[in-house]
Amino acid sequence: MITLSVPYSSGLLTVEYVPERYLLERESFKDYLKVVPGAAVEQLVATIVDDLANEIVAKSLRVTFVTEEAGSTYTVTMQDSPGEWVTRFTERMKPRDRS
């Protein structure tokens, strides 16, 4: 499992994932966060999960945003676990040995 945490707005945004093929670079993720839409925290986290699930094709993916408001901790967590079908699909997508 790879964990990437970055400060965002008034809280901490954490991405935890098991890579299938691609890795998420910290600087690229920070650049992405500058332009990602999402007015409410829940919408922001949902958008990030959808975008990352489509881009890095992880075996499992969880995004958590934690902030403190008025003395209380507020946490939003969403995850995507595509399961075995992604592994079978990506295996079929690998180039075949033609020798």
Order of alpha helices (4+ residues) and beta strands (2+ residues): beta-beta-alpha-alpha-beta-beta-alpha
